[in-house]
Amino acid sequence: MPDDQTMDQPELTSAGQSEQGQQQPQADPPQPEADPGQPQADSGQPQAEQEPVSAERKKGGGFVRQTLTILVAAAVLTLLLKIFIVQVYVIPSASMENTLMVNDRVLVNKLVYHFRGIHRGDIIVFSGAGTWGDLNGQPIAPLPSNPVERFWDQALAAIGLRADTTDYIKRVIGLPGDHVACCTDGNITVNGVQVNESSFIIPANYGGTQAADPASLETFNITVPAGRLWVMGDNRSDSEDSMYRYTEYHDSLMQSTIPENEVAGRAFFIIWPLSQFGDLPIPGAFEQTALNAAPAAAGLGLAAPLLIWRWRRRSERD
């Protein structure tokens, strides 16, 4: 009779067992040799799980840098545009009514006078620094002569960090050497030629009663000094301009005129409000060719005696 031990033995043995039924250790399968050029995987977290996190962080950082670069570049370009090319100015007072109303926004071309001279009839913006001071008559130090310091000063003013700046906006009436007088038939004359301003000025008046000369509250007869401009507001009864200062400072031309080199630019377009939207052309009254011909004729008249004297001296020598 077969014993129990024989009956309990299996008929077949597994691949890892000996014939006596004992299990032998399995050999590990051969591993492929590592390629020196390939990065080794981290034993902790698989590389496949780490890469998306790193790439996402890099992507976020790049977006922030690009955004900051764009914002800085835009700020620098805006600043350069305001300093050198075009700037928006807000009309602070009624001195230029009805051409420009309080709180109108105008574009001022700061580049135009690098390519052409100032014209009669131009509406200009000029700095109170070194000219008329602030609106209370207090002096403002002129801008630095050093180009770097001047640029920095203008940059601070453009972004509103220089509080001691006051800009004026007026219309050019007389250029250097012009003979400007008031009044003939109620009009200002420039070099003996009447300038009819009735289409754009508010006539001068005393408490609602129109003055005898609509073009000015006061009479004057001056010659504009070299390098300076005679300017007036279109609202002839409510403008601190050359006429007002000429009376206030006892006929001082240096106090009533402004230096050409303090002109910041020419107001050429109203952008706000939309009801006023449009350009600011030079009025036809200032386009008369006689205005330019008169100074030449005056110069010829002054030179005539000298020419006659020289001709006589030559005749005597002969």
C-alpha positions as CSV (number, residue, x, y, z in Angstrom):
1,M,0.0,0.0,0.0
2,P,1.5,3.3,-1.1
3,D,2.5,5.5,1.8
4,D,0.9,9.0,2.3
5,Q,4.1,10.8,1.4
6,T,4.0,9.3,-2.1
7,M,0.4,10.1,-2.6
8,D,0.9,13.8,-1.7
9,Q,3.7,14.4,-4.2
10,P,2.6,16.2,-7.3
11,E,2.9,14.6,-10.7
12,L,4.7,17.4,-12.3
13,T,7.3,19.9,-11.0
14,S,7.3,23.6,-11.9
15,A,10.2,25.1,-13.8
16,G,11.7,26.6,-10.6
17,Q,11.6,23.4,-8.6
18,S,14.0,20.4,-8.4
19,E,12.8,16.9,-8.8
20,Q,12.8,16.7,-5.0
21,G,10.2,19.6,-4.9
22,Q,12.5,22.4,-3.6
23,Q,12.2,25.9,-5.2
24,Q,15.3,27.4,-6.8
25,P,15.9,31.2,-7.0
26,Q,15.1,32.7,-10.3
27,A,17.8,34.6,-12.2
28,D,17.0,38.2,-13.1
29,P,16.4,38.8,-16.8
30,P,19.4,40.6,-18.5
31,Q,19.1,44.4,-18.4
32,P,20.0,46.4,-21.5
33,E,23.1,48.5,-21.1
34,A,22.5,52.2,-20.4
35,D,23.3,54.6,-23.1
36,P,25.8,57.2,-21.9
37,G,24.0,59.9,-23.9
38,Q,20.6,59.4,-22.3
39,P,19.7,61.1,-19.0
40,Q,19.1,58.7,-16.1
41,A,15.6,58.6,-14.6
42,D,15.2,59.7,-11.0
43,S,14.7,56.8,-8.7
44,G,12.0,58.8,-6.8
45,Q,9.6,60.4,-9.2
46,P,9.5,59.4,-12.9
47,Q,10.9,62.0,-15.3
48,A,7.7,61.9,-17.3
49,E,5.8,63.4,-14.4
50,Q,8.4,66.1,-13.7
51,E,8.8,67.6,-17.2
52,P,5.3,69.1,-17.6
53,V,5.6,71.0,-14.3
54,S,8.9,72.5,-15.3
55,A,7.7,73.5,-18.7
56,E,4.6,75.1,-17.3
57,R,6.7,77.2,-14.9
58,K,9.0,78.3,-17.7
59,K,6.0,79.2,-19.8
60,G,4.5,81.4,-17.0
61,G,7.7,83.2,-16.4
62,G,8.2,84.0,-20.0
63,F,4.7,85.5,-20.3
64,V,5.4,87.8,-17.3
65,R,8.7,88.9,-18.8
66,Q,7.1,89.6,-22.2
67,T,4.2,91.6,-20.6
68,L,6.6,93.7,-18.5
69,T,8.8,94.4,-21.6
70,I,5.8,95.5,-23.6
71,L,4.6,97.8,-20.8
72,V,8.0,99.4,-20.3
73,A,8.5,99.9,-24.0
74,A,5.0,101.4,-24.4
75,A,5.7,103.8,-21.5
76,V,9.0,104.9,-22.9
77,L,7.5,105.4,-26.4
78,T,4.6,107.4,-24.9
79,L,7.1,109.6,-23.0
80,L,9.3,110.2,-26.0
81,L,6.1,111.0,-28.1
82,K,4.9,113.6,-25.5
83,I,8.3,115.2,-25.1
84,F,9.4,115.5,-28.7
85,I,6.5,115.0,-31.1
86,V,2.8,115.5,-30.1
87,Q,1.2,116.1,-26.7
88,V,-2.4,116.6,-25.5
89,Y,-3.0,119.9,-23.6
90,V,-6.1,120.8,-21.6
91,I,-7.4,124.4,-22.0
92,P,-7.4,125.8,-18.5
93,S,-9.1,129.2,-18.9
94,A,-11.4,131.3,-21.1
95,S,-8.6,133.4,-22.7
96,M,-8.9,131.7,-26.1
97,E,-12.7,131.6,-26.4
98,N,-14.5,131.2,-28.6
99,T,-11.8,129.3,-30.6
100,L,-10.9,127.1,-27.6
101,M,-13.3,126.5,-24.7
102,V,-12.4,125.6,-21.1
103,N,-11.5,121.9,-20.8
104,D,-11.1,121.4,-24.5
105,R,-8.3,118.9,-25.4
106,V,-5.9,120.0,-28.2
107,L,-3.1,118.3,-29.9
108,V,0.2,120.3,-29.9
109,N,2.8,119.6,-32.6
110,K,6.2,119.9,-30.9
111,L,8.1,119.1,-34.0
112,V,6.7,121.6,-36.5
113,Y,9.0,124.5,-35.7
114,H,12.1,122.4,-36.4
115,F,11.0,122.4,-40.0
116,R,9.4,125.9,-40.4
117,G,9.3,129.2,-38.7
118,I,6.5,130.5,-36.4
119,H,3.7,132.1,-38.5
120,R,1.4,135.0,-37.6
121,G,-2.0,133.5,-36.6
122,D,-0.5,130.3,-35.2
123,I,-1.9,129.2,-31.8
124,I,1.1,128.3,-29.8
125,V,1.9,126.8,-26.4
126,F,4.8,128.2,-24.5
127,S,6.3,127.6,-21.1
128,G,5.9,130.1,-18.2
129,A,9.4,129.1,-17.1
130,G,11.7,131.9,-18.0
131,T,8.9,134.1,-19.4
132,W,5.7,135.1,-17.6
133,G,5.9,132.7,-14.6
134,D,2.9,131.0,-13.2
135,L,-0.8,132.1,-13.3
136,N,-0.2,134.2,-10.2
137,G,2.7,136.0,-11.7
138,Q,5.3,134.2,-9.7
139,P,8.5,133.5,-11.6
140,I,9.4,130.0,-12.6
141,A,13.1,129.0,-13.2
142,P,13.9,128.5,-16.8
143,L,14.6,125.0,-18.1
144,P,18.2,123.8,-17.8
145,S,20.5,124.6,-20.7
146,N,22.2,121.2,-20.4
147,P,20.4,118.9,-22.9
148,V,20.4,115.9,-20.5
149,E,19.0,117.9,-17.6
150,R,16.5,119.6,-19.9
151,F,15.3,116.2,-21.2
152,W,14.9,114.9,-17.6
153,D,13.0,118.0,-16.6
154,Q,10.7,117.7,-19.6
155,A,10.2,114.0,-18.8
156,L,9.1,114.8,-15.3
157,A,6.7,117.5,-16.5
158,A,5.2,115.2,-19.1
159,I,4.2,112.6,-16.5
160,G,3.0,115.2,-14.0
161,L,5.9,114.9,-11.5
162,R,7.1,118.4,-11.9
163,A,4.5,120.6,-10.3
164,D,6.1,124.0,-10.9
165,T,5.2,124.2,-14.6
166,T,2.7,126.5,-16.2
167,D,2.0,126.5,-19.9
168,Y,0.2,129.3,-21.8
169,I,-1.7,129.1,-25.0
170,K,-2.1,132.2,-27.2
171,R,-2.3,133.4,-30.8
172,V,0.8,134.9,-32.5
173,I,0.1,138.4,-33.7
174,G,3.5,139.9,-34.3
175,L,6.8,138.3,-35.3
176,P,10.3,139.7,-34.5
177,G,10.6,143.1,-36.2
178,D,6.9,143.5,-36.9
179,H,5.3,146.9,-36.2
180,V,2.0,146.1,-34.3
181,A,-0.5,148.8,-33.4
182,C,-4.1,149.3,-32.2
183,C,-6.3,150.4,-33.6
184,T,-7.4,151.4,-37.1
185,D,-11.1,151.1,-37.8
186,G,-11.3,148.9,-34.7
187,N,-8.6,146.5,-36.0
188,I,-5.1,145.7,-35.1
189,T,-2.5,146.6,-37.7
190,V,0.6,144.7,-38.5
191,N,3.2,146.5,-40.5
192,G,0.5,149.0,-41.5
193,V,-1.9,146.3,-42.7
194,Q,-5.3,145.9,-41.0
195,V,-6.0,142.4,-39.6
196,N,-9.7,141.8,-39.4
197,E,-10.2,139.3,-36.6
198,S,-13.9,139.6,-36.2
199,S,-14.5,136.0,-37.3
200,F,-12.7,134.4,-34.4
201,I,-12.3,136.9,-31.4
202,I,-14.6,137.8,-28.6
203,P,-14.6,141.6,-28.9
204,A,-13.1,143.6,-26.1
205,N,-15.7,144.9,-23.7
206,Y,-16.0,146.7,-20.4
207,G,-18.5,144.9,-18.1
208,G,-20.6,143.8,-21.1
209,T,-20.3,147.1,-23.0
210,Q,-18.2,146.7,-26.1
211,A,-15.1,148.8,-26.3
212,A,-14.6,151.3,-29.0
213,D,-11.9,149.1,-30.5
214,P,-13.1,145.5,-30.5
215,A,-9.5,144.2,-31.1
216,S,-8.1,145.5,-27.8
217,L,-9.1,147.1,-24.5
218,E,-6.0,149.4,-24.7
219,T,-4.2,151.2,-27.5
220,F,-0.6,150.4,-28.2
221,N,2.0,151.0,-30.9
222,I,5.1,148.8,-30.7
223,T,7.8,147.1,-32.6
224,V,8.5,143.5,-31.6
225,P,12.0,143.0,-30.4
226,A,14.4,140.6,-32.1
227,G,13.9,137.0,-31.1
228,R,10.5,137.7,-29.4
229,L,6.8,137.4,-30.2
230,W,3.7,139.5,-29.5
231,V,0.9,137.1,-28.6
232,M,-2.8,137.7,-27.6
233,G,-5.8,135.6,-26.6
234,D,-8.9,135.5,-28.8
235,N,-11.0,136.6,-25.8
236,R,-9.7,140.2,-25.7
237,S,-11.3,141.1,-22.4
238,D,-10.2,138.1,-20.4
239,S,-6.6,137.2,-21.4
240,E,-3.3,137.7,-19.7
241,D,-1.4,138.4,-22.9
242,S,1.1,140.8,-24.5
243,M,-1.4,143.7,-24.5
244,Y,-2.4,143.1,-20.8
245,R,1.2,142.8,-19.7
246,Y,2.3,145.8,-21.8
247,T,-0.1,148.0,-19.8
248,E,0.6,146.2,-16.5
249,Y,4.3,146.6,-16.7
250,H,4.3,150.2,-18.0
251,D,5.1,149.7,-21.6
252,S,7.9,147.1,-21.1
253,L,8.4,145.1,-24.3
254,M,10.6,142.6,-22.6
255,Q,7.9,141.9,-20.0
256,S,5.0,141.8,-22.5
257,T,6.6,139.7,-25.3
258,I,7.9,136.1,-25.1
259,P,11.1,134.5,-26.4
260,E,10.8,132.4,-29.5
261,N,12.9,129.6,-27.9
262,E,10.3,129.1,-25.2
263,V,7.6,128.0,-27.6
264,A,6.8,124.4,-27.0
265,G,4.7,123.8,-30.2
266,R,1.7,124.6,-32.3
267,A,-1.9,123.7,-31.3
268,F,-3.3,122.2,-34.5
269,F,-6.3,120.0,-33.7
270,I,-9.1,119.8,-31.1
271,I,-9.8,116.2,-30.1
272,W,-12.3,116.8,-27.4
273,P,-15.2,117.4,-27.1
274,L,-16.5,115.8,-30.2
275,S,-18.7,118.8,-30.9
276,Q,-15.5,120.8,-31.3
277,F,-13.6,118.1,-33.1
278,G,-11.5,119.6,-35.9
279,D,-8.3,121.4,-37.0
280,L,-7.1,124.9,-36.0
281,P,-6.0,126.6,-39.3
282,I,-4.4,130.0,-39.5
283,P,-7.2,132.5,-40.2
284,G,-7.2,134.1,-43.6
285,A,-6.6,137.6,-42.1
286,F,-3.0,136.5,-41.3
287,E,-2.4,135.1,-44.8
288,Q,-2.3,138.5,-46.5
289,T,0.9,138.8,-48.6
290,A,1.1,142.5,-47.6
291,L,1.9,141.5,-44.1
292,N,5.2,140.1,-45.3
293,A,5.8,142.7,-47.9
294,A,5.6,145.6,-45.5
295,P,8.7,144.7,-43.4
296,A,10.7,144.4,-46.6
297,A,9.4,147.8,-47.8
298,A,10.2,149.3,-44.5
299,G,13.7,147.9,-44.6
300,L,14.2,149.3,-48.1
301,G,13.0,152.7,-46.9
302,L,15.6,152.7,-44.1
303,A,18.3,151.6,-46.4
304,A,17.5,154.2,-49.1
305,P,19.2,157.2,-47.4
306,L,22.4,155.1,-47.0
307,L,22.4,154.1,-50.6
308,I,21.9,157.7,-51.7
309,W,24.8,158.9,-49.5
310,R,27.1,156.2,-50.9
311,W,26.2,157.1,-54.5
312,R,27.0,160.8,-53.8
313,R,30.4,159.9,-52.3
314,R,31.3,157.9,-55.3
315,S,30.2,160.8,-57.7
316,E,32.4,163.2,-55.8
317,R,35.4,161.0,-56.0
318,D,34.9,160.6,-59.8
